[in-house]
Amino acid sequence: MPRIAVDGHQVRYRSFGREEGGPPLVLIHGAAGAQYVWLEQRRLSVREVITLDLPGHGGSDPPLPEVSVERYADLVARFLSELGHERFLPVGHSMGGAIALTLAIDHPERVEALVLMATGARLPVSDLVFQALDQGLDSFGELLLSAAYSPRTDPALLRRFATGPLQVDLAQARADFEACASFDVRHRLDEVVVPTLVLAGDQDHLISAGRARQLAAGIPSSRLCWVEGAGHMLMQEMSEEVNDALRRFLLELGERG
């Protein structure tokens, strides 16, 4: 995969899909993740789709010296400028949703529309996450598999997801969750001025249904769509349903235009 220099960081990314039809979709992964979580979205075949590893994740290095959602958002904005994209459509999952939301608030002139998956305007982190991290990445990985997926997830799929190693070190994973714990833009949701799709799994035990509703209710031009049977990792668990929701949203954008 190619890498591009952004403010002293080598950012690994991938671009696929069609390059016509509007600004690219930028898929932003969550805490302790990497762009591999979006593998099922390769079948979208709409516009250009860009995935990236945030610094300190996957094949991007070095990590940010100070980790916060706002610093990640600034890095993503500069990354897209380096690729020549002044306008884009962020699609963010969990912490990536917080990054996408921050982009829409702080860079409204660059954001065409917004997709927020399994995320909230505030992202409190359970003490169980930090306790698992204290015991090492293996313990955290076990917690992730037990908490992030719906019990209805196909066991074969779960085994496949489980074989993908965490593509961060322990310090980066902790820094990500500390960044999530300090994130709170509930008072700024009315600053989001673009059409927004909020996607939530009805079996998500990490982001409550109340947080999903609060997020959608606070953004003036938003719509909440429940993905039945999906947990926190809905883009993996229910990839076709998620991809169909994305396609419909893009079609609606075209009709608005």
N, C-alpha and C positions, 0 to 999 in steps of 0.2 A: 504494500500500500504506500502511496506517496506521503511525504511529510513536507510541511512548509514552516518557515521560520516566522514566529510571531512574538515580538518583544522578548527575544532571547530564549524562547521555547520552541522546540521542534514538535509540531502538532501533526499527528498521524490522522489521516482522513480517507474517506472513500466517497466517490461521486458516481451515481448511477441514475438510470431513468432517462427521461426526455429533457432536453434543454430548452424546449419551447413551452409556452402555455402560462408563463407567469414567473414570479420570483421563486427561487428554490425553496424546498422544504429542508430545514436543518433539524436533524433529530439529535436531541441532547440527552445523554444517559444520566442515571441517578448516582447516588452516593456509592462509592466503592465499586462502581461498575466500569464499563467501557462500551465502545460502539457495538460489540458483538451482541448486545441485548436486542438490537434492531435487525437481526438477520432475517426475521420473518417478514420485514417490511421491504425487502428487495423486490417483492412481487407487485409493489404498488403501480409501477409503470406510469406514473403521472409526474409531469414536470421533471425537473432535476431534483434528486434527493441526495443530500449530503449528510454523512455521519462523521463523527470525530471522536477521538479520545481526548478528554480534558487533560491538562498537564498533570503528570504524576499517575496517569491511568493508562493501561494498555501500552501502546507504543509511543506515547508522548512524554517528553521529558525536557528539562527538569520540572519538578512540581513547583507550584506557586510558593513563594516564600511565606506569604500570609494567605490562608485560605478563607474565603467568604463567598457567599452567593454573588455579591456585587462584583467581586474581582473576577469570578468565573464569567459573569455576564460581559464585563468589559473585554475579557480575552476573546470570547466568542465573537463579539462585534468586530474586533480588530482582525481576527482570523478571516471573517467573511470579507472584510475590506481587502485583505491581502489576496483573496481569491477573485476580487473584482465584483463582488455583490454588495451593492449599496442598499438593496431591498431584499427582504427574505421573509419566510414564514417559519417561526420557531415552533417545534413540536417537542415538548419536554416531558420527561417522566420523573416523578418523585422530586429529588433535588434538581433534576434537569428541568422540571416544571417550574420550580422556583426561579431558576436561571432564565427560562423563557419569559416568565411573568415580569422579571426585573428588566429584561430587554424591552418589553412592551411599554413599561413605565418610563424608563430612562432614555430610550431611543425610539420614541413613537414615530418619528419620521421615517424610520428604516423598516418598521414592521408592518407587513401587509395584513396579517391576521395571526391568530394564535390558537394553538392546540395544547391543552394542559391535561396530562394523564396521571391519575393516581397521585394527586398532589393537593396542596392547600395554600392559603394565604399565610398560614403559620404552620411550622413543621416541628412540633415537639417530638423529642426522641425518648423512647422508653429507657429506663435505667438498665433493662435487660440487655439492650444493645451494647452499652458500654461495659457491662459485666462480661458479656461474651467476648468482646474485644480484649478485655484484660486477660482472658484465657488463651488468646491467640486466634489466628485467622481460621483454623479448623473449627473451633468452637463457634465463631461467628458464622461460618458457612453453614453449619448445621442449623443454627437459629434461622438463617435466611430461608433455607429450604422448608423448614417447618412453619414459618410465619408468613412468607411472602407469596405463597401459592395457595389457591383454593384446594380444598380436599377433593374437589371434583376433577382436578387436573389429571389428564391421562398419565398413568405411571410411566409409560414409555417416554413421554415427553419430559417428565420430571427427572428420569434417569439421564436423559440427554442434557438437560440444563445443569444437572449436578456434576457432570464431567467437565464443565467449563471452569477452569480455575479462576479464582478472584485475581483480577489483573491490577492489583494495588498491593502496597506493603501495609503493615499494621498502622504505621504513623499516618499514612494518607487516608486510610479508612476512618481512623478516629477524627482526623481533621475535617473530613467531609461531614460526619455526623454532628460534630460541634458546630459547623457552619449551618447545618439544618436547624439545630436547636436554637440558634440565635436569629433565625429568619422570621420576620413578621411584617407583612405589608397590608394587614387588614385595613388600615386607615388610608391606604392609597389605591384600593381597588377601583375607585371611580375614575382614576386617571387612565385606565385602560380604555382606549377609544376605538379599538379595532374589533371586528367580529371575532368571537372566541367560542371554541368548542371545548367543553369540559367533559372528559371521559373518565368514568369511575367504574371499578368492578364492584358488584354487589356483594362479593365475598372478601373484600379487602379488609384485613385485620390490622393494617398499619396506618391507613388513612381512613378515618371514620366517614360514614355517610354524611354526618353533620358537617364535617369540614368540606366535603365536596359540594354540598348544598350552599354553604356559606360562601364558598369561592364563586360559584355561579351566580348567586344572588347579588354579590357585590360588584360584579362587572356589568356595566350597562347593556352591552350588546353581546350577551352570551347565551349559550344553550347547554344544558346538562344532559348527557346521554349515558345511561347505565348499560354496562356490558354484563349480561346475566351469566352467572357461573364463574366469573373471573375474580381472581384475587388481586394482589398488588402488581404482579407482573403480567398485566392483562395483554400487552402487545405480544407476549410469548404464548400465554395460555389460550387466548382467543384471537389469534392473529387475523383470521379471515374477517371476523366481526369488526375488529379494530380497523383493518384496512378498508373495509366497506364504509365504515363511518368517516374515515378520512377522505375517501373518494367522494362521498355525498357532500361533505363540507366544501371541498374544492369546487364541486359543481355549483353549489349554492353561491359561492363567491363569484363565479363566472356570471351567474344570472344577475347578481347584484350589480356587477360592473356593466 
